[in-house]
Each structure stands twice: as C-alpha cells, then as structure tokens.
Amino acid sequence: MSSRFQNSLWTAVATLLLAASAWSQGMYSGAGGIMAPSSNVKPPGLKNVGIEQKLNEQLPLNLAFRDETGKVVKLGDYFGKKPIILSLVYYRCPMLCSELLSGLEGSLKAMSFDVGKDFDVVTVSFDPKDTPADATEKKASVLKHYQRASAAQGWHFLTGSQESITALTNAVGFSYDYDAQSGQFAHSTAIMVITPEGKIAQYYYGVEFPPRDLRLGLVQASQNKIGTLADQVLLYCYHYDPQSGKYGAIISHMIQLGGGLTLVSLGTVLIILFRRGSDSEHRGQGNSQAYVR
C-alpha cells in the first residue's frame, strides 16, 4: 500500500469522524437540533403551564368554595389572624399532587409550629370535577401522617366552580393545562405563603420544602407574631430570594451581628476582670488592716 494511498485513506476517515461529530451535535444541541428543543422552548403540552410570581398581590378573598364537608365558604373565612400556606392541587391526580402534599406534610411535621395553632393550610383543587367527598378522602390521607391535634381545624381542603378556580389561579400566577385525551392536568408544583391579610408573601417550588425556610417564611409573613428570638436573628442574617424560593445568607448582616457579639463578649470579659480586680483589692486592704492591728 503506497504512502499516498494511506494518507488519502486517513484523510477520508478523519473527514467522516468530523462529519459524524457535527451531525451528532446538531441532533442533540439546543440550537437547531432535531432531538432536543432549545432550553427556552417548552414542549407543546406545557406551553401554558408555569408559575408567574405575583408577590405582595392581594388574593380575592370573596371567592366562594366548598370545604370538605360540603359547606359553602369564602376564601376570606380563613384569613385575618394567622399566616396561610396555600397549595393548589387536584385530588384525583395520579402522582405529582400527592407528592407535593406528602412533601409539605413532611416539612410541617419537622417544624415545631402547629397547623391550626400557629398557621393554617388551605389546599384548593383546580379541577372543578373534584367533589367534597374527594376533598374529605384526601384530607384524611394527609392528616393520618401529620398527626397533630389541631390539624383537623387548621388544614382545609376546598373544591369550587371553574369561575372561582380561575380567579384564584390567576391571582397567584398559577397556569395549568387540561389534557382531554388522558383526563389529567399538566401543571407545576409550588406552595405559597400568604399573610393574614391575604397578600402573597413567598413562593416555594417543587415537592419538598426546607423546614427552616418555611418556618422563616411563616414568621416573616406573620410580621413576627409567631416564632422566637432565634427566628428574629435568623431573619436578620438571611434574606428570601424569590428566584430560588429559598433563604440565603446576607454576609454584611452576619458580619455586623458577629461584630456586635464580639463587642458584647469583650465587654462581659472586661466587666468580670474589673470585678475580680476590685474584690482582690478589697481583700488586700482588709488583710493589711488586720495585720496592722
């Protein structure tokens, strides 16, 4: 085999490898690839699904729903005294909604705050076909695991008309889509912390929620009416980030707090040393007088 032929052969192989690499990148890249859409393009079934934060917006508290007993209630019946955690699900959801409620229940169970005592939870179905019987079944399932005495009076499961559901979901920026073929909803998962006055304070995304962040969110939404001094210190050092739905450290505040604690510690040490010096001096004077006598 001549050297010229070998060189031509290797050149052809290299060209084929480069072409294959470029083709595979085109197949899988976000820019024009046929295997995956661009990262900022939603799949067709999820175009109308998402959450648009509406922080500090007022909820329409005059909306009518039915509680798990079938009683007609107003959304505002649950506001006025305590902060509220609002969750939007549908009770016959085969998986995701149950995961959200299970994750929320686990986070609340890890907190010392009690549902029904320190805050309430309002779970609303966005499926108008759900009934109070469905709500009752879902409530029993959730409270079976939560097991707090005041939970039955503080965790409410509501159903309502499409009109009320649309008004509430629009108010919190919750968009979802119904698939008639499967009979299921495409939707995101999140919970919202609402102030006692009915204003949206915070959003937490996913199906698991850090208990510390949720606790601080409730303390902040209550305007410090619940919680301890330790919570106030943490709120001074940590700030809620709406984009991540989590609390992050404020370095400047932590430095200020650390400096203040250092000054207090130094002051305490100086006072102790001063007192010890004074006591030693008095004892020395007493012994001198006794010796002179």
Secondary structure, 3 states (H helix, E strand, C coil): CCHHHHHHHHHHHHHHHHHHHHHHHHHHCCCCCCCCCCCCCCCHHHCCCEECCCCCCECCCCCEEECCCCCEEEHHHHCCCCCEEEEEECCCCCCHHHHHHHHHHHHHHCCCCCECCCEEEEEEECCCCCCHHHHHHHHHHHHHHHCCCCHHHHEEEEECCHHHHHHHHHHHCEECEEECCCCEEECCCEEEEECCCCEEEEEEECCCCCHHHHHHHHHHHCCCCCCCHHHHHHHHHEEEECCCCEEEECHHHHHHHHHHHHHHHHHHHHHHHHHHHHHHHHHHHHHHHHHHC
